[in-house]
């Protein structure tokens, strides 16, 4: 909602002299730096807490240990590409179980829809990696350069030895944080203590160093220098979420019917609560003025609410001039109705639909995870030749059977043949003389072992085509079945 001056034109806040655009010869205006002011308040403290939690989870998770026995790695969260496993505490995902990962990705997408439906771009304002690392780099700016006014003065100051030294020190800390970010990522793909030692002794694989370099470079550039440009110009989510917002969506809103017309505190009475202090714009990390209405640059971080509430408290006015509100309830409040509680605004029909869908997928995944068998079998039949006719008229087919033990201990397993009367099988290890309808072997922990077997059917018993079953059973009663085909001459023999 845009406020107007007496001439009927949009009213805009003046830019600090350091930020005023300079004439450009090209087609595009030069980017103006943003120096957000430090603020304290409930949303700022919430952002600090979420930032600390996100950074701690990211940097510390690879170092957590989880005892899975002597046959499996003890890193709590590990993406083991070499052995094609994904470990997450007590859960182990195999390649053929990628549907669990797909389900989690779908839940993450629906979770974004749920959050956007309930509280707008809260993901962008609090937990997005770009926001988290930008917040961290902005705090580093304050450590070295001071708060907003000091940063503006330093930006205007000529390049002296003192300014250069301060910039180099700050950028060095940027680089250290960025390198730690890239380094933490590679620890998810190998044993963290071992790889950490290898990295600092020069013994790590080349891919580890190149990954650190790429991620450090992107973190430094996106979080240290581009910052709000990523949110405004590069990220597709603001465009997508615009289609998901309606009059019932909870967003950060300036209540212009209460704040306008603006006036300076202590000056001529204006009739509005906004004292035109510009603090809401000064604290914004993307450099927008929320009083100009909803904008793509607003990441719903709510720092402007903290700033405005502080001013309202000091001037004896009620809080909430800038607040979380829906367009629907804003119109009701404009007409004189009391503000609606935020909890009531969140639980509307669309939010409940997203929550129900998200919960349903989660329950299905948990059920599938809890009921899955920890053994599996896959069978590949030889195609050339499809069968062999023996001298006594019997028919032989060859198969490659893969036994899969998905537990962290060795397990004896039994393979049984069903569906072909009188048929037997043997492996290359056994020999034809020991052919039987059952084979037994012990599969190592967390391993898939191939076994080539031959199935032979007596003359006159096999028809074309014939489907039979191979069943794997373990000592605890776990059972899996695999149906495959037995090829024979047309009409049998």
N, C-alpha and C positions, 0 to 999 in steps of 0.2 A: 504494500500500500504506500503510495508516494504522496508526501506532503507537498503543498503548493505555497509559493510566496504570494504576496499581494498582487503581483502581475499575472498570476495564474500559471507560472512556470514551475517545473519541478525544483524543489529546494535541495541543494547538495551541500555537503560539508566541505569546507576548504581544505585542500591538501597542505601538509607542511611544506615549507619552501624546498626542503631537500627532496621531496617526492613529486614536486610539480613537473609535469612532462616538459621536455625540451624539444624545440623544433627538430623535425627529422626530415632528411632528404628522401628516404625510402618510402615504401608503401605502408609500413607498419611502425607503430609507435614503440619506442624502446621500453622494455620491461621496467617498471618502477619497483624498487625493493620495498618489502614489507617488514616493518619492525613492530611486532605485536608487544603490547605492554603487559607486564606481569600483573596478575590479578589473583585474588584469593576468594574462595567461596565454595559452596557445596559441590558445584559441578567441576570446578577446578580440582578440588580434592579427589573427587571421583575419577577424574582423568589421570591424576597422579597414581592412584591405586591401581587402575586398569593398566596403565603403562608399565608400572613396576611388575605386575603379575605377568603381563605378556612377555616382557623381556626376560624375567626369571624362567618362565616356562621354556622359552626358545633357547636360552643359553645353557640352562642346567639339565634339561631333560636327557640329553645323551649321556650324562654322567650317572644317572640313576641305575641301580643294579636290581636284577630280578632273578632269583634262583630257579632255574629250569632243570636242574640236574646236571650230571657230568657230560651229557651228550649234546647240549644245546648252549648257545651263547647266553651270557648272563646280563647283557645290556637290556634295560627295560624296554626301550623303544629302538628298534633297529630295522632298517631296510637293507636286507642282505641280498644284494643283487647277484653275487657270485653263486649263491645256493638257491636263489629265487624264493626267498621267504620274506615275510613282513611280520615282525614281532612287536607286540604292544602289550606289555605286562604279561598277563596270563593267556593272551590271545595270540595264536599263530595262524597266519593266512598263507595258504599255498597258491601257486599261480592259477590253478583251476578254480580257486575260490575267489577270483577277482570280483565277483558279483557283490561281495561284502564291501570292497572299496568303492565300487560303483554306487552302492546303496548309501554309503557315507557321503559321497560327493553330491548325490541327489538331496540328501538331508541338509547338507550345507547350503545348497541353492535355495531350498524351500525355507531354510532358516533365515536367509537374507530377505526373502519375501516377507516372512513373518515379522522380522524386526522392522523392516521398512513400513509395513502396514500398521504396526503398532506405534512406533516412535520415529518415523521418518528415517533420516540418514544417520541414525545413532551408530551403526557400524562404522561409517566414515568418520564420525566425530570422536570415537573412543577406541576402537579396537583394530582398525585397518592398519596393516604394517606401515603404510606410507605416513599415516597420522602419528603412529607410535614413534617411529624414528625421527620424523620431523620435530615432534615435541622434544625429543632428546637433544637434537642438534640446536634447537632454539634455546634450550637451557644452557648448553655449552656457550652459545653466544652471550648470554647474560653473565656467565662466569668470567668471560674475558673482556667483554665490551660494556657491561652494565645494562641498565634497562633501556626502554624505548628511546628516551631523549638522548641518553649518552650514545646509543648506537647511531642515531641520526647525525649527531655532531661528529662522530668518528667517520661516518660515511662521507660527510662534506669536507673533512679535514684533508689537507694535502698529504701525499705519501712521504712520511718521514721515517727515520730509522726505528722510532718507537712504534709507529703504526705498523710497519712491516714486520717487526718482531712479534707484535701482538697477533697479527694475521697468521704468521707462520706457526705460532704456537697453537692457535685455535684450529687451523687446518690440519696440523699434525694430530691433534686429538680427534678431529673428524676421521682422519685416515685410520687411526687406531681402532675406533669404534667400528668403522666399515670393515676392516680386516677381521676383527673379532666376529662380526656378523657372518662374513663368508666362511670363516674357520668353523664356526659353530654348525653351519649347515652340513659340512662334509662329515662331521662326527656322527650324523644320523645313519651313515652308510657303511660304517666300520666300527670296530671296537674303539671307543673314544680315547681311553688312556694310551693304547698302543699307537693309534694314528697321531695323537698329540705329540708323543715322543718322536715319531718318525718325521713329522713336519718340521720340528725344530732341530733335528739332526741331519736334515737333508735326505732322509731315506724314504720319504713318502713317494707314491707314484706321481708321475707328471700330471695326471688328470686332477689330483688333489690340489696341486699348486695352481693350475689353470682355473679350477672352479673357484678357489679363494679369490684369485685376481679378478675374475669376471663379477662375482657377487660383491666384492669390496668396491669395485669401480661403479657398479650400478647403485649401490647404497650411498656412496659418497656423492654421486651426481644427483640422484633423485631426492634423497633426504637432506643433503647438505646444501644444495644450490638451487634445484628446480622447485622443490617444496610445493607451494600451492598451485603451481602450474600443472603438476601431475593431476591434482584433483579437478581443476577447472577445464583443462584442455585434453589430457591424455586418457583419463579414466573413463570407460564407457558407462560405469554404473550410474552416475548422475542422470544420464539420458534415459537409461532403462527405468530407473526408479521414478522418473517424472510421470511415466505412464501408470504407475502403481498408486499414486497419491490421489486422493479425492477430498471432498469437504469433511470427511470423517477422520482424516489422517492427522496425527499429532505432530506438529512441527513448531519450530521456534518462530514466534510471531510478535511483531511490534503492534501494540494496540493504539492505532493512530487517533481513534475517537477520544481516547483519554489523554494522549500526549500532545495533540495539536490544538491550537498553534503553539509553537515552541517559544521559549523566552529564557533569557539569562537569569540565573538566580540572583535576587537582590535588585534586579532591574525593574523595568515597567511590567506590571502584571500581564501575564499572557493568557491566563485561563487554562493552559495545559500543564500536565505534570512533567513533560520533558523540558529539562533546563538547558538542552543543547550543549551538553558538556563534551559530546563526541567520544566519551569513554567506551561506549559499546562498539564503536568502530575501531578505536585504538587497540582493543584487546583481541580483535578478530584475527586469527592466524591466516586467513585468506584475503584479508584487506577489504571486505565489503562493509557496507553500512546497512544493518538489518532494517533500519527505518525506511529504506527504499523499497521494502517488500521482499517477497520470496525471490531468491536468486540461485543460479546454478552453483555459485561459489560458496553457498552456505553448507557446511558439513554438519550442522546441528551439534556442534560441540558445546553450545549453551554458555560459553564464557561471557557473551554479551548479557545474559541473564544475571550472572554473578555481578558484573560491572554495574548494571542498572539497579539491581536490588540494593547494592551498597550505597549508591547515590540517593535512592529513594529513602533509605533508612536515615541518612545524614540530613536530608531536607524535610523529614517528617511526613513523607508521603507514603501511601500504601505500596507494598511491593507488587510485582506482576505487570508493570508497564511493558516489559519484554518478558515473555513467558512461553512455556509449552502450551499450545492451544490448537484446536481444530478450527477450520473456517466456519463450520456449522455453529459451534459454540461461541465463536467470536461474534457472529452476527447476533446471537441471543444475548450475549453480554453487552453488545452495543445498544441493544434495545432495553437494557435495564435489568436483565436476569443476573443472578449471582454466578461467579465462575464455577465451572463443573470440575469435580475432582478428577485428577489425572487417571487414577485407576479405572474409573468408569469409562473414560474415553478410550482406553486401550482395548477393552474387551467388546468389540463389535463383531458383526457376523463374519466379515472377511478374515479378521484375525483368528477367529475360532476355527474357520475352515482350514487355514494354513496350519494352525496348531494341531488340529485333528489329523491332517494328512501327514505332517511331520512325525507325530507320535505313532501313527499306524505303520509307517515305514520302519521306524525304530523298533517297534515291537516285533515286526516280521523278521528283521535282521537278528534280534536277540533270540527269537525262537529258533531260527535256522542255525544260529551259532551254538545254541544249547543242545540241539538234537542231531547235529551232524555226526557222522561216523568218523572215527579216527583211523580208518583204514580205507583203502581204495584200490581199484584194479582197472587197468585199461588193456585192451587186447587189439593187436593189429595183425590181420591175416596176410599171409604171403599171397601176392597176386600172380606171381610168375614162378613156377606153374601154379595154377589154382588147386590142383590135386595131383597125386601120384598113384598110379594103379600098380599094386604089388603083384609079385609072381603068383601068389595064392588067391588072387582076386580081391584081396582087401584094399581099402582106399585110405590114403594118408593125406592129411592136411597139416601145414606148418603155421605156427602162430608165434608172435612175440608178445609175451605177457609181462606187464610192469606191475609189480607189487608195490604198494605205497604204505609205509608205516608213518602215521602222522602224530606219533607220541614220542616223548623224550626218553624212551627206553626200548631196548631190543624186544621184539615180540615174535614168538613162534606162530606161524600161520599155516593153514591147510587149504589147498586148492582142490576142489571137487568138480568132476565132470558129470553133468546130468542132461538127459534128453536124447541120447543115442544108445539104444539097447546094444549091449555087448561091446561098446567102444572102450578103449583104454588110451592112456597117454603116457608119455615119458619125456624127460628132458635130456639135453645133450650131456649133462653131468651124469645122469643115471644109466643111460643106455637102454636099448629096446628090450633087453632081457628083463628089466625091472618094471615094465609097463604095468600101470594100474589105473584105477579110476580116481585115485587121490595122490597128491604130492604134498610133502611137508617141508618147510624150510623156515629159518629164523631170519627176519628182516631187521637190519640195524636200526637204531633210533633215528628218527627224522630223515629217513632215506627212501629213495625209490630205486628198486633193483629190477633190472630186466632179466627175463628168463625165457629162453627159446624152448618151446614144447612142440611135440608132434602128437596129433590125435589120429588114431587108426580105427576104422570101423570094419566089421566083418563083411565079407561079400554078400550082397543081396539085402543088406539092412539100410543102406543109405539111399535116400531119394534126393532128387535135385529140385529146388534147393531145400536144405534142412537146417533149421535153427536149433541150436543147443545152448546150454547155460554153463558158464564157469562161475563157481561160487568160492569166495574167500571167507574163511572163518578164523577168528583168533581164539585164544584160550578163555577170554572173558565173555564169549558169546557174540561178539560183534560180527556182523555178516553183511557182505555186499555181493551183488550178482551182476554178471555181465553176459548179455545175450549176443552171440555171434553166429556166423554162418559156416556150415560145412558143405564144401563143394564135392560133387561126385559126377560120374558120367550120366548122360541122359538116361533116366529110367533105372539107374543102379546097375548092379552086376549080379 
